[in-house]
Amino acid sequence: MNQSKILSEAAFIEGLRQDNRQVMNRLYKIHFPMVLHFINSNSGTEDEAKDIYQEAFIILYENLQKTDFQLNCKIKTYIYSICRRLWLKNLYVKSKFLGKIDDFEDFIIFDQEPIDDNSEIAFNQMEEALTKLGEPCRSVLEDYYLNKLSMNQIAEKMGYTNADNAKTQKYKCLNRLKKLMTS
């Protein structure tokens, strides 16, 4: 394969499925700087970024080996979402997480009113459904509803081609979340 040739998403996916080392190396080099910047900006080191990126890359590779797995976003978006989740988990475990991360701007401000049992049950159902929802849907919904990002910002962050695609993805994610909440 000619290294200067630009590969499509489908070619990258097929290359990963076929254990093509050139494709793996190229994909690794293309997206690592994004992850390095994210982790360095959030109390991390280059070595930690390498570890997180390697773990995310393995998750992507293993998922692509499953016949029923369908990647519904760009590879860049999928890798970023996995790395973000892994890094947040890492910070939590290290007790470094102070409730703010550079790609988050604001959090929901909770009123001082007491939570009744029904609200707590609904909150727990929502939290469980969001956990089951997975990436990139969880990030899209969090960015839109919690972080108040615009569709253009979400499209850029998640690697969608435009705001309309981000809006479509948000709609699909909301429908999936609703199904998970009612099941």
DRENFI-957413 format. One record per residue: residue number from 1; x, y, z of N, C-alpha, C, CB in turn; chain; residue in three letters. Coordinates in nm, 4 decimals, decimal comma, m for minus. Glycine has a CB too. Example, Ala and Ser with C-alpha at 12.3 -4.5 7.8 and 13.67 -1.06 7.14 Angstrom:
2
resi neast nnorth nup caeast canorth caup ceast cnorth cup cbeast cbnorth cbup chain resn
1 1,3190 m0,5690 0,7800 1,2300 m0,4500 0,7800 1,3200 m0,3300 0,7800 1,1308 m0,4473 0,9046 A ALA
2 1,2850 m0,2250 0,7080 1,3670 m0,1060 0,7140 1,2900 0,0030 0,7870 1,4084 m0,0598 0,5725 A SER
END
This chain:
183
resi neast nnorth nup caeast canorth caup ceast cnorth cup cbeast cbnorth cbup chain resn
1 0,0849 m0,1176 0,0000 0,0000 0,0000 0,0000 0,0892 0,1235 0,0000 m0,0965 0,0000 0,1223 A MET
2 0,0579 0,2199 m0,0799 0,1302 0,3447 m0,0884 0,0938 0,4314 0,0318 0,0993 0,4177 m0,2213 A ASN
3 0,1938 0,4688 0,1131 0,1677 0,5453 0,2354 0,1098 0,6834 0,2069 0,2952 0,5597 0,3155 A GLN
4 0,1415 0,7397 0,0881 0,0921 0,8740 0,0591 m0,0539 0,8719 0,0149 0,1779 0,9394 m0,0483 A SER
5 m0,1048 0,7558 m0,0196 m0,2433 0,7450 m0,0629 m0,3373 0,7724 0,0546 m0,2707 0,6055 m0,1231 A LYS
6 m0,4390 0,8513 0,0305 m0,5364 0,8826 0,1345 m0,6385 0,7697 0,1401 m0,6060 1,0203 0,1079 A ILE
7 m0,6524 0,7102 0,2583 m0,7450 0,5991 0,2752 m0,8804 0,6507 0,3241 m0,6877 0,4951 0,3738 A LEU
8 m0,9839 0,5876 0,2778 m1,1185 0,6207 0,3244 m1,1425 0,5505 0,4575 m1,2267 0,5797 0,2193 A SER
9 m1,2478 0,5918 0,5243 m1,2858 0,5267 0,6500 m1,3057 0,3766 0,6273 m1,4152 0,5906 0,7078 A GLU
10 m1,3733 0,3425 0,5190 m1,3997 0,2011 0,4885 m1,2693 0,1247 0,4681 m1,4884 0,1884 0,3630 A ALA
11 m1,1716 0,1885 0,4038 m1,0422 0,1219 0,3812 m0,9689 0,1014 0,5142 m0,9541 0,2050 0,2834 A ALA
12 m0,9766 0,1996 0,6030 m0,9157 0,1835 0,7353 m0,9825 0,0685 0,8108 m0,9266 0,3148 0,8168 A PHE
13 m1,1133 0,0651 0,8085 m1,1869 m0,0399 0,8791 m1,1513 m0,1770 0,8229 m1,3388 m0,0160 0,8689 A ILE
14 m1,1508 m0,1878 0,6921 m1,1168 m0,3156 0,6287 m0,9727 m0,3550 0,6604 m1,1373 m0,3074 0,4760 A GLU
15 m0,8827 m0,2572 0,6580 m0,7427 m0,2839 0,6922 m0,7268 m0,3340 0,8346 m0,6595 m0,1589 0,6731 A GLY
16 m0,8009 m0,2754 0,9272 m0,7958 m0,3214 1,0664 m0,8516 m0,4626 1,0788 m0,8741 m0,2256 1,1579 A LEU
17 m0,9607 m0,4882 1,0091 m1,0211 m0,6218 1,0151 m0,9278 m0,7286 0,9592 m1,1532 m0,6237 0,9385 A ARG
18 m0,8423 m0,6890 0,8655 m0,7512 m0,7852 0,8020 m0,6118 m0,7835 0,8646 m0,7403 m0,7559 0,6531 A GLN
19 m0,5966 m0,7185 0,9791 m0,4676 m0,7115 1,0492 m0,3566 m0,6492 0,9651 m0,4256 m0,8498 1,0921 A ASP
20 m0,3896 m0,5517 0,8841 m0,2913 m0,4851 0,8003 m0,2095 m0,3898 0,8874 m0,3600 m0,4090 0,6829 A ASN
21 m0,0818 m0,4231 0,9093 0,0044 m0,3448 0,9991 0,0277 m0,2029 0,9484 0,1381 m0,4148 1,0168 A ARG
22 0,0357 m0,1855 0,8151 0,0550 m0,0510 0,7604 m0,0651 0,0377 0,7933 0,0767 m0,0572 0,6073 A GLN
23 m0,1831 m0,0169 0,7783 m0,3046 0,0589 0,8096 m0,3087 0,0890 0,9591 m0,4319 m0,0194 0,7661 A VAL
24 m0,2758 m0,0085 1,0422 m0,2757 0,0131 1,1872 m0,1779 0,1231 1,2260 m0,2405 m0,1167 1,2609 A MET
25 m0,0569 0,1165 1,1704 0,0441 0,2178 1,2031 0,0004 0,3563 1,1575 0,1783 0,1820 1,1390 A ASN
26 m0,0550 0,3630 1,0394 m0,0984 0,4917 0,9853 m0,2125 0,5502 1,0688 m0,1424 0,4761 0,8386 A ARG
27 m0,3095 0,4672 1,0998 m0,4224 0,5118 1,1802 m0,3745 0,5565 1,3183 m0,5273 0,3996 1,1931 A LEU
28 m0,2823 0,4818 1,3736 m0,2263 0,5147 1,5044 m0,1620 0,6531 1,5012 m0,1233 0,4085 1,5477 A TYR
29 m0,0836 0,6802 1,3977 m0,0139 0,8090 1,3871 m0,1089 0,9248 1,3607 0,0895 0,8029 1,2770 A LYS
30 m0,2139 0,9000 1,2873 m0,3075 1,0066 1,2516 m0,3814 1,0603 1,3739 m0,4079 0,9561 1,1485 A ILE
31 m0,4280 0,9717 1,4617 m0,5170 1,0140 1,5702 m0,4488 1,0305 1,7060 m0,6275 0,9156 1,5838 A HIS
32 m0,3263 0,9846 1,7205 m0,2606 0,9968 1,8504 m0,2428 1,1422 1,8950 m0,1260 0,9288 1,8455 A PHE
33 m0,2048 1,2352 1,8069 m0,1873 1,3741 1,8536 m0,3124 1,4322 1,9205 m0,1481 1,4625 1,7368 A PRO
34 m0,4297 1,3982 1,8694 m0,5555 1,4457 1,9277 m0,5680 1,3963 2,0724 m0,6771 1,3975 1,8430 A MET
35 m0,5371 1,2695 2,0935 m0,5481 1,2093 2,2267 m0,4403 1,2659 2,3193 m0,5361 1,0549 2,2182 A VAL
36 m0,3197 1,2818 2,2669 m0,2104 1,3387 2,3459 m0,2473 1,4786 2,3948 m0,0802 1,3437 2,2629 A LEU
37 m0,3012 1,5603 2,3071 m0,3418 1,6957 2,3453 m0,4502 1,6921 2,4537 m0,3925 1,7731 2,2220 A HIS
38 m0,5505 1,6066 2,4347 m0,6582 1,5960 2,5319 m0,6053 1,5555 2,6696 m0,7624 1,4955 2,4840 A PHE
39 m0,5214 1,4537 2,6745 m0,4724 1,4033 2,8032 m0,3734 1,5009 2,8661 m0,4064 1,2657 2,7855 A ILE
40 m0,2855 1,5604 2,7858 m0,1934 1,6618 2,8396 m0,2700 1,7813 2,8965 m0,0960 1,7093 2,7299 A ASN
41 m0,3816 1,8162 2,8346 m0,4626 1,9290 2,8804 m0,5421 1,8965 3,0067 m0,5574 1,9723 2,7705 A SER
42 m0,5437 1,7697 3,0449 m0,6245 1,7264 3,1590 m0,5422 1,6429 3,2569 m0,7457 1,6462 3,1107 A ASN
43 m0,4306 1,7016 3,3017 m0,3467 1,6451 3,4089 m0,2748 1,5166 3,3712 m0,4305 1,6191 3,5295 A SER
44 m0,2485 1,4940 3,2451 m0,1839 1,3697 3,2035 m0,0474 1,3913 3,1420 m0,2708 1,2975 3,1062 A GLY
45 0,0227 1,2818 3,1238 0,1556 1,2835 3,0635 0,1506 1,2145 2,9271 0,2594 1,2143 3,1565 A THR
46 0,2583 1,2258 2,8536 0,2656 1,1604 2,7234 0,2590 1,0082 2,7385 0,3947 1,2011 2,6502 A GLU
47 0,3249 0,9550 2,8413 0,3196 0,8101 2,8632 0,1777 0,7632 2,8946 0,4139 0,7704 2,9770 A ASP
48 0,1053 0,8406 2,9742 m0,0335 0,8056 3,0038 m0,1187 0,8132 2,8774 m0,0908 0,8985 3,1126 A GLU
49 m0,0921 0,9134 2,7946 m0,1651 0,9262 2,6680 m0,1391 0,8049 2,5795 m0,1244 1,0558 2,5942 A ALA
50 m0,0142 0,7591 2,5755 0,0189 0,6408 2,4952 m0,0563 0,5183 2,5469 0,1712 0,6146 2,4971 A LYS
51 m0,0612 0,5025 2,6785 m0,1320 0,3881 2,7377 m0,2815 0,3926 2,7067 m0,1105 0,3850 2,8896 A ASP
52 m0,3419 0,5082 2,7248 m0,4851 0,5240 2,6986 m0,5139 0,5008 2,5507 m0,5337 0,6646 2,7417 A ILE
53 m0,4307 0,5586 2,4645 m0,4527 0,5444 2,3206 m0,4399 0,3976 2,2794 m0,3523 0,6315 2,2413 A TYR
54 m0,3397 0,3297 2,3346 m0,3202 0,1881 2,3028 m0,4419 0,1064 2,3453 m0,1931 0,1340 2,3716 A GLN
55 m0,4936 0,1349 2,4626 m0,6111 0,0638 2,5124 m0,7328 0,0892 2,4230 m0,6417 0,1062 2,6569 A GLU
56 m0,7523 0,2146 2,3822 m0,8641 0,2491 2,2934 m0,8478 0,1823 2,1571 m0,8744 0,4020 2,2763 A ALA
57 m0,7263 0,1798 2,1083 m0,6991 0,1186 1,9781 m0,7304 m0,0313 1,9823 m0,5516 0,1418 1,9367 A PHE
58 m0,6963 m0,0952 2,0926 m0,7261 m0,2381 2,1098 m0,8776 m0,2597 2,1143 m0,6595 m0,2932 2,2397 A ILE
59 m0,9491 m0,1728 2,1843 m1,0955 m0,1842 2,1910 m1,1550 m0,1714 2,0516 m1,1551 m0,0763 2,2850 A ILE
60 m1,1082 m0,0717 1,9744 m1,1566 m0,0544 1,8374 m1,1265 m0,1788 1,7550 m1,0926 0,0700 1,7720 A LEU
61 m1,0044 m0,2270 1,7635 m0,9631 m0,3446 1,6861 m1,0490 m0,4664 1,7217 m0,8139 m0,3756 1,7111 A TYR
62 m1,0648 m0,4909 1,8518 m1,1426 m0,6080 1,8949 m1,2891 m0,5960 1,8528 m1,1334 m0,6250 2,0476 A GLU
63 m1,3445 m0,4783 1,8622 m1,4839 m0,4593 1,8196 m1,5000 m0,4810 1,6695 m1,5324 m0,3188 1,8571 A ASN
64 m1,4025 m0,4361 1,5915 m1,4103 m0,4543 1,4467 m1,3974 m0,6011 1,4056 m1,3022 m0,3726 1,3786 A LEU
65 m1,3439 m0,6832 1,4927 m1,3329 m0,8253 1,4629 m1,4653 m0,8982 1,4834 m1,2255 m0,8883 1,5494 A GLN
66 m1,5581 m0,8347 1,5536 m1,6898 m0,8941 1,5762 m1,7746 m0,8743 1,4505 m1,7597 m0,8308 1,7016 A LYS
67 m1,8382 m0,9803 1,4056 m1,9166 m0,9721 1,2822 m2,0402 m0,8842 1,2969 m1,9581 m1,1105 1,2384 A THR
68 m2,0944 m0,8737 1,4177 m2,2160 m0,7943 1,4366 m2,1890 m0,6482 1,4743 m2,3010 m0,8578 1,5429 A ASP
69 m2,0617 m0,6090 1,4834 m2,0274 m0,4721 1,5220 m2,0373 m0,3794 1,4015 m1,8855 m0,4662 1,5827 A PHE
70 m2,1056 m0,2666 1,4210 m2,1155 m0,1645 1,3169 m2,0675 m0,0325 1,3741 m2,2611 m0,1521 1,2629 A GLN
71 m1,9716 0,0265 1,3087 m1,9203 0,1567 1,3502 m2,0088 0,2635 1,2877 m1,7702 0,1756 1,3084 A LEU
72 m2,0800 0,3394 1,3719 m2,1773 0,4376 1,3238 m2,1252 0,5805 1,3277 m2,3031 0,4285 1,4052 A ASN
73 m1,9950 0,5961 1,3394 m1,9347 0,7278 1,3403 m1,7961 0,7151 1,2785 m1,9279 0,7870 1,4851 A CYS
74 m1,7263 0,8261 1,2684 m1,5903 0,8205 1,2157 m1,4990 0,7519 1,3176 m1,5380 0,9632 1,1821 A LYS
75 m1,3922 0,6923 1,2676 m1,2944 0,6260 1,3543 m1,2393 0,7258 1,4558 m1,1791 0,5644 1,2706 A ILE
76 m1,2116 0,8465 1,4112 m1,1592 0,9515 1,4989 m1,2540 0,9756 1,6166 m1,1380 1,0824 1,4197 A LYS
77 m1,3817 0,9831 1,5899 m1,4824 1,0059 1,6929 m1,4864 0,8903 1,7913 m1,6199 1,0260 1,6298 A THR
78 m1,4830 0,7696 1,7387 m1,4892 0,6503 1,8226 m1,3668 0,6436 1,9149 m1,4980 0,5230 1,7349 A TYR
79 m1,2487 0,6657 1,8571 m1,1253 0,6604 1,9368 m1,1272 0,7701 2,0432 m0,9999 0,6755 1,8458 A ILE
80 m1,1663 0,8920 2,0047 m1,1706 1,0022 2,1008 m1,2660 0,9700 2,2155 m1,2132 1,1327 2,0314 A TYR
81 m1,3823 0,9174 2,1825 m1,4825 0,8862 2,2850 m1,4307 0,7818 2,3827 m1,6119 0,8370 2,2201 A SER
82 m1,3669 0,6794 2,3300 m1,3116 0,5752 2,4171 m1,2024 0,6337 2,5049 m1,2562 0,4572 2,3340 A ILE
83 m1,1103 0,7096 2,4448 m0,9994 0,7683 2,5210 m1,0513 0,8625 2,6298 m0,9038 0,8440 2,4270 A CYS
84 m1,1518 0,9398 2,5953 m1,2103 1,0331 2,6919 m1,2668 0,9573 2,8119 m1,3208 1,1180 2,6253 A ARG
85 m1,3439 0,8526 2,7847 m1,4024 0,7727 2,8934 m1,2928 0,7064 2,9773 m1,4977 0,6650 2,8361 A ARG
86 m1,1924 0,6487 2,9112 m1,0841 0,5819 2,9835 m1,0063 0,6819 3,0698 m0,9889 0,5118 2,8845 A LEU
87 m0,9838 0,8022 3,0150 m0,9081 0,9011 3,0902 m0,9884 0,9527 3,2093 m0,8677 1,0172 2,9995 A TRP
88 m1,1176 0,9754 3,1910 m1,2009 1,0178 3,3042 m1,2009 0,9121 3,4139 m1,3450 1,0457 3,2580 A LEU
89 m1,2098 0,7879 3,3736 m1,2046 0,6776 3,4700 m1,0696 0,6762 3,5415 m1,2295 0,5419 3,3994 A LYS
90 m0,9630 0,6968 3,4653 m0,8289 0,7000 3,5216 m0,8152 0,8131 3,6227 m0,7248 0,7152 3,4106 A ASN
91 m0,8650 0,9301 3,5887 m0,8577 1,0439 3,6813 m0,9386 1,0175 3,8073 m0,9077 1,1719 3,6132 A LEU
92 m1,0541 0,9558 3,7900 m1,1380 0,9248 3,9055 m1,0652 0,8286 3,9996 m1,2725 0,8642 3,8599 A TYR
93 m1,0055 0,7262 3,9414 m0,9331 0,6278 4,0221 m0,8161 0,6942 4,0944 m0,8827 0,5114 3,9339 A VAL
94 m0,7486 0,7843 4,0275 m0,6339 0,8526 4,0879 m0,6756 0,9659 4,1811 m0,5435 0,9072 3,9796 A LYS
95 m0,8056 0,9903 4,1906 m0,8599 1,0995 4,2722 m0,8102 1,2359 4,2259 m0,8233 1,0789 4,4185 A SER
96 m0,7751 1,2452 4,0990 m0,7350 1,3738 4,0441 m0,8548 1,4480 3,9858 m0,6276 1,3547 3,9372 A LYS
97 m0,9624 1,3767 3,9633 m1,0770 1,4370 3,8965 m1,1478 1,5308 3,9929 m1,1743 1,3286 3,8442 A PHE
98 m1,1517 1,6571 3,9574 m1,2105 1,7571 4,0450 m1,3438 1,8080 3,9919 m1,1149 1,8726 4,0631 A LEU
99 m1,4011 1,7380 3,8947 m1,5306 1,7781 3,8431 m1,5245 1,8694 3,7231 m1,6069 1,8439 3,9491 A GLY
100 m1,4061 1,9011 3,6747 m1,3942 1,9844 3,5548 m1,2865 1,9257 3,4654 m1,3611 2,1326 3,5914 A LYS
101 m1,3193 1,9199 3,3397 m1,2254 1,8711 3,2404 m1,2322 1,9690 3,1244 m1,2581 1,7230 3,1951 A ILE
102 m1,1249 1,9908 3,0545 m1,1173 2,0983 2,9568 m1,2225 2,0929 2,8475 m0,9846 2,0975 2,8946 A ASP
103 m1,2748 1,9752 2,8126 m1,3761 1,9778 2,7084 m1,5158 1,9938 2,7676 m1,3687 1,8508 2,6245 A ASP
104 m1,5257 2,0110 2,8975 m1,6522 2,0410 2,9639 m1,6479 2,1871 3,0042 m1,6768 1,9477 3,0883 A PHE
105 m1,7552 2,2573 2,9821 m1,7597 2,3975 3,0214 m1,8378 2,4165 3,1511 m1,8217 2,4812 2,9104 A GLU
106 m1,9608 2,3677 3,1538 m2,0460 2,3854 3,2716 m2,1128 2,2544 3,3061 m2,1517 2,4950 3,2479 A ASP
107 m2,1509 2,2422 3,4284 m2,2272 2,1257 3,4710 m2,3664 2,1728 3,5102 m2,1569 2,0511 3,5894 A PHE
108 m2,4579 2,0796 3,5172 m2,5932 2,1140 3,5598 m2,5875 2,1635 3,7035 m2,6897 1,9920 3,5464 A ILE
109 m2,6538 2,2727 3,7283 m2,6630 2,3237 3,8648 m2,7924 2,2697 3,9233 m2,6587 2,4817 3,8695 A ILE
110 m2,7795 2,1945 4,0286 m2,8958 2,1340 4,0915 m2,9562 2,2301 4,1922 m2,8585 2,0015 4,1592 A PHE
111 m3,0873 2,2346 4,1925 m3,1581 2,3162 4,2904 m3,1419 2,2534 4,4283 m3,3085 2,3302 4,2532 A ASP
112 m3,1691 2,3319 4,5289 m3,1544 2,2848 4,6658 m3,2755 2,2081 4,7155 m3,1282 2,4003 4,7564 A GLN
113 m3,3739 2,1867 4,6293 m3,4927 2,1162 4,6749 m3,4631 1,9674 4,6949 m3,6076 2,1348 4,5748 A GLU
114 m3,5251 1,9067 4,7950 m3,4991 1,7655 4,8221 m3,5498 1,6773 4,7067 m3,5657 1,7234 4,9550 A PRO
115 m3,4812 1,5677 4,6875 m3,5192 1,4719 4,5837 m3,6148 1,3711 4,6437 m3,3946 1,4009 4,5233 A ILE
116 m3,7308 1,3564 4,5821 m3,8244 1,2559 4,6318 m3,7865 1,1191 4,5737 m3,9718 1,2934 4,5947 A ASP
117 m3,8497 1,0148 4,6242 m3,8167 0,8785 4,5819 m3,8391 0,8576 4,4325 m3,8995 0,7780 4,6605 A ASP
118 m3,9481 0,9130 4,3777 m3,9766 0,8975 4,2347 m3,8680 0,9638 4,1495 m4,1143 0,9574 4,2008 A ASN
119 m3,8220 1,0810 4,1924 m3,7160 1,1502 4,1177 m3,5870 1,0698 4,1219 m3,6921 1,2916 4,1747 A SER
120 m3,5579 1,0140 4,2380 m3,4356 0,9355 4,2510 m3,4422 0,8095 4,1644 m3,4118 0,8977 4,3980 A GLU
121 m3,5566 0,7456 4,1598 m3,5741 0,6267 4,0750 m3,5578 0,6640 3,9283 m3,7129 0,5620 4,0986 A ILE
122 m3,6211 0,7736 3,8878 m3,6099 0,8198 3,7491 m3,4662 0,8559 3,7161 m3,7015 0,9404 3,7245 A ALA
123 m3,3984 0,9225 3,8083 m3,2582 0,9582 3,7873 m3,1730 0,8325 3,7710 m3,2057 1,0434 3,9047 A PHE
124 m3,1959 0,7324 3,8555 m3,1205 0,6074 3,8452 m3,1478 0,5356 3,7134 m3,1546 0,5156 3,9620 A ASN
125 m3,2732 0,5395 3,6675 m3,3063 0,4787 3,5388 m3,2359 0,5514 3,4252 m3,4581 0,4795 3,5162 A GLN
126 m3,2331 0,6828 3,4330 m3,1657 0,7631 3,3310 m3,0160 0,7335 3,3302 m3,1904 0,9134 3,3552 A MET
127 m2,9569 0,7274 3,4468 m2,8142 0,7005 3,4572 m2,7810 0,5620 3,4005 m2,7684 0,7109 3,6038 A GLU
128 m2,8625 0,4636 3,4339 m2,8428 0,3274 3,3819 m2,8590 0,3236 3,2300 m2,9422 0,2297 3,4478 A GLU
129 m2,9595 0,3937 3,1794 m2,9820 0,3982 3,0344 m2,8660 0,4673 2,9636 m3,1140 0,4707 3,0025 A ALA
130 m2,8133 0,5747 3,0207 m2,6981 0,6426 2,9607 m2,5753 0,5527 2,9586 m2,6669 0,7714 3,0368 A LEU
131 m2,5576 0,4729 3,0629 m2,4458 0,3801 3,0670 m2,4597 0,2752 2,9568 m2,4368 0,3125 3,2047 A THR
132 m2,5795 0,2240 2,9393 m2,6043 0,1244 2,8342 m2,5944 0,1852 2,6949 m2,7417 0,0613 2,8529 A LYS
133 m2,6224 0,3133 2,6826 m2,6236 0,3813 2,5539 m2,4869 0,3752 2,4859 m2,6668 0,5261 2,5717 A LEU
134 m2,3818 0,3934 2,5619 m2,2479 0,3838 2,5063 m2,2071 0,5051 2,4249 m2,2377 0,2625 2,4218 A GLY
135 m2,0896 0,4919 2,3651 m2,0327 0,5998 2,2843 m2,0641 0,5773 2,1388 m1,8813 0,6100 2,3048 A GLU
136 m2,0705 0,6778 2,0586 m2,0527 0,8199 2,0856 m2,1795 0,8891 2,1341 m2,0031 0,8882 1,9626 A PRO
137 m2,2907 0,8145 2,1427 m2,4186 0,8769 2,1804 m2,4110 0,9482 2,3147 m2,5285 0,7720 2,1851 A CYS
138 m2,3497 0,8854 2,4105 m2,3441 0,9474 2,5434 m2,2734 1,0822 2,5366 m2,2723 0,8548 2,6437 A ARG
139 m2,1617 1,0877 2,4660 m2,0875 1,2135 2,4541 m2,1675 1,3196 2,3796 m1,9548 1,1897 2,3831 A SER
140 m2,2357 1,2794 2,2733 m2,3162 1,3747 2,1962 m2,4241 1,4355 2,2856 m2,3804 1,3056 2,0726 A VAL
141 m2,4956 1,3519 2,3594 m2,6032 1,4017 2,4454 m2,5495 1,4864 2,5611 m2,6846 1,2848 2,5004 A LEU
142 m2,4398 1,4418 2,6214 m2,3788 1,5202 2,7289 m2,3332 1,6559 2,6775 m2,2605 1,4446 2,7904 A GLU
143 m2,2680 1,6557 2,5609 m2,2191 1,7819 2,5061 m2,3333 1,8778 2,4747 m2,1370 1,7564 2,3805 A ASP
144 m2,4423 1,8263 2,4224 m2,5540 1,9130 2,3855 m2,6329 1,9601 2,5079 m2,6466 1,8403 2,2893 A TYR
145 m2,6717 1,8666 2,5935 m2,7607 1,9014 2,7040 m2,6880 1,9504 2,8295 m2,8444 1,7828 2,7391 A TYR
146 m2,5746 1,8922 2,8595 m2,5040 1,9328 2,9815 m2,4029 2,0431 2,9552 m2,4341 1,8136 3,0436 A LEU
147 m2,3273 2,0296 2,8465 m2,2203 2,1247 2,8187 m2,2649 2,2403 2,7306 m2,1053 2,0540 2,7538 A ASN
148 m2,3920 2,2336 2,6826 m2,4518 2,3411 2,6027 m2,3699 2,3753 2,4774 m2,4676 2,4655 2,6882 A LYS
149 m2,3096 2,2720 2,4153 m2,2360 2,2950 2,2915 m2,3342 2,3073 2,1756 m2,1344 2,1808 2,2653 A LEU
150 m2,2978 2,3874 2,0779 m2,3807 2,4009 1,9581 m2,3609 2,2776 1,8698 m2,3455 2,5317 1,8797 A SER
151 m2,4509 2,2614 1,7739 m2,4379 2,1488 1,6804 m2,3089 2,1606 1,5992 m2,5598 2,1426 1,5858 A MET
152 m2,2689 2,2833 1,5660 m2,1425 2,3024 1,4939 m2,0235 2,2581 1,5791 m2,1259 2,4498 1,4528 A ASN
153 m2,0258 2,2933 1,7074 m1,9171 2,2535 1,7977 m1,9127 2,1010 1,8135 m1,9342 2,3210 1,9360 A GLN
154 m2,0291 2,0399 1,8269 m2,0353 1,8942 1,8415 m1,9858 1,8269 1,7136 m2,1799 1,8484 1,8745 A ILE
155 m2,0271 1,8795 1,5983 m1,9837 1,8220 1,4707 m1,8321 1,8270 1,4599 m2,0484 1,8967 1,3521 A ALA
156 m1,7736 1,9397 1,4962 m1,6280 1,9535 1,4890 m1,5588 1,8602 1,5884 m1,5867 2,0990 1,5158 A GLU
157 m1,6074 1,8576 1,7105 m1,5466 1,7756 1,8160 m1,5549 1,6264 1,7853 m1,6139 1,8039 1,9494 A LYS
158 m1,6706 1,5838 1,7350 m1,6932 1,4409 1,7141 m1,6522 1,3936 1,5746 m1,8385 1,4087 1,7372 A MET
159 m1,6139 1,4858 1,4882 m1,5682 1,4472 1,3563 m1,6789 1,4256 1,2545 m1,4888 1,3248 1,3670 A GLY
160 m1,7980 1,4811 1,2804 m1,9063 1,4728 1,1829 m1,8809 1,5758 1,0737 m2,0454 1,4958 1,2505 A TYR
161 m1,9343 1,5513 0,9567 m1,9055 1,6397 0,8438 m1,9705 1,7775 0,8572 m1,9516 1,5750 0,7159 A THR
162 m2,0849 1,7860 0,9248 m2,1497 1,9164 0,9427 m2,2482 1,9104 1,0592 m2,2223 1,9601 0,8129 A ASN
163 m2,3078 2,0259 1,0890 m2,4002 2,0358 1,2028 m2,5261 1,9529 1,1812 m2,4382 2,1813 1,2273 A ALA
164 m2,5706 1,9416 1,0562 m2,6896 1,8611 1,0282 m2,6668 1,7139 1,0622 m2,7296 1,8751 0,8811 A ASP
165 m2,5476 1,6634 1,0320 m2,5161 1,5244 1,0676 m2,5111 1,5072 1,2191 m2,3818 1,4816 1,0050 A ASN
166 m2,4573 1,6062 1,2886 m2,4540 1,6008 1,4354 m2,5962 1,6016 1,4914 m2,3729 1,7201 1,4930 A ALA
167 m2,6832 1,6834 1,4315 m2,8227 1,6912 1,4763 m2,8940 1,5581 1,4527 m2,8971 1,8054 1,4031 A LYS
168 m2,8690 1,4963 1,3383 m2,9272 1,3650 1,3079 m2,8794 1,2615 1,4084 m2,8909 1,3207 1,1645 A THR
169 m2,7496 1,2638 1,4382 m2,6935 1,1694 1,5353 m2,7552 1,1912 1,6724 m2,5404 1,1839 1,5432 A GLN
170 m2,7741 1,3178 1,7122 m2,8354 1,3479 1,8423 m2,9779 1,2925 1,8472 m2,8360 1,5012 1,8687 A LYS
171 m3,0515 1,3102 1,7391 m3,1881 1,2587 1,7310 m3,1906 1,1066 1,7452 m3,2529 1,3003 1,5985 A TYR
172 m3,1023 1,0394 1,6736 m3,0953 0,8933 1,6825 m3,0573 0,8493 1,8238 m2,9940 0,8379 1,5807 A LYS
173 m2,9651 0,9217 1,8835 m2,9220 0,8883 2,0195 m3,0351 0,9075 2,1198 m2,8015 0,9737 2,0598 A CYS
174 m3,1111 1,0149 2,1034 m3,2254 1,0380 2,1922 m3,3276 0,9261 2,1800 m3,2913 1,1727 2,1609 A LEU
175 m3,3534 0,8827 2,0581 m3,4469 0,7713 2,0382 m3,3963 0,6439 2,1029 m3,4705 0,7476 1,8897 A ASN
176 m3,2675 0,6168 2,0898 m3,2091 0,4980 2,1547 m3,2213 0,5089 2,3053 m3,0610 0,4805 2,1149 A ARG
177 m3,1948 0,6291 2,3588 m3,2044 0,6504 2,5036 m3,3484 0,6292 2,5516 m3,1559 0,7927 2,5408 A LEU
178 m3,4458 0,6805 2,4773 m3,5852 0,6627 2,5140 m3,6232 0,5146 2,5156 m3,6754 0,7395 2,4177 A LYS
179 m3,5777 0,4393 2,4171 m3,6051 0,2956 2,4136 m3,5431 0,2267 2,5337 m3,5521 0,2334 2,2837 A LYS
180 m3,4208 0,2643 2,5696 m3,3559 0,2031 2,6850 m3,4278 0,2381 2,8151 m3,2102 0,2469 2,6926 A LEU
181 m3,4826 0,3579 2,8211 m3,5522 0,4014 2,9427 m3,6854 0,3278 2,9596 m3,5763 0,5534 2,9390 A MET
182 m3,7499 0,2945 2,8488 m3,8813 0,2307 2,8588 m3,8750 0,0786 2,8633 m3,9666 0,2727 2,7432 A THR
183 m3,7584 0,0239 2,8355 m3,7476 m0,1244 2,8351 m3,7103 m0,1790 2,9708 m3,6443 m0,1705 2,7326 A SER
END
